[in-house]
């Protein structure tokens, strides 16, 4: 599991600081109904962290672009979530212009499954490290911020499909869980403004046994990685923070969503084939 970029927050005693988790949300986030109105009007950047993968791991250290076998791949749940997101956008009439993804397979496959098209841009990639230097954090920030600041054509929204660490490097917010969607308004003194987010709820993949993490969360991989990062009590990545908008708020089918959450959805024995390589 890649290590999150750690922010340093001051403590009460002068001259001392402690490492802390980066924030995962913003104050005064726009309500879901207002986010939907804003998106329907276009003019926004939508940053999507790729859909869930089969495993955790800092594959940016050894991943070879163009070779999916060297990278983390989408899980069955990830395929379902990506498709559900695209269906929600179409059902709600959210206009989508350019769809830009990183060069990692899990990112462009998320884009392809959701929107049926994409263009790859290495500006959305990781730096090839697990523990980033200040120069590497700055490199990710300087590559991504122009994309977050670029206004789309009138009446359209630009979709960026990327990863956690570059997004955090660009604005200090850690995008969790996998599949989270951030709505961004380009412009202003800082180049862009985060308006709010929509997070999918985690369902159990076909054939996946119900396993409990040491903290009882049901997310052993996320919990164990979080424990390693913080050295403290695990926090499962799949849980939603209070006030976070679930995928259903953006129009995903509610009955289907409940089936995913309960694990009662039908499982097909046919293997899902990979989407065609990126264009």
Secondary structure, 3 states (H helix, E strand, C coil): CCCCCCEEEECCCCCCEEEECCCCCCCCCCCHHHHHHHHHCCCEEEEEECCCECCCCCHHHCCCCCCHHHCCCECHHHHHHHHHHHHHHHHCCCCEEEEEECCCHHHHHHHHHHHCCCEECHHHCCCCCCCCCHHHHHHHHHHHHHHHHCCCCCCCEEEEEECHHHHHHHHCCCCCCCCCEEEEEECCCCCEEEEEEEECCCCCCCCCCCCCCCCCCCCHHHHHHHHHHHCCCCCCCCCCCCCCEEHHHHCCCHHHHHHHHHCCCCCCCCCCCCCCCCC
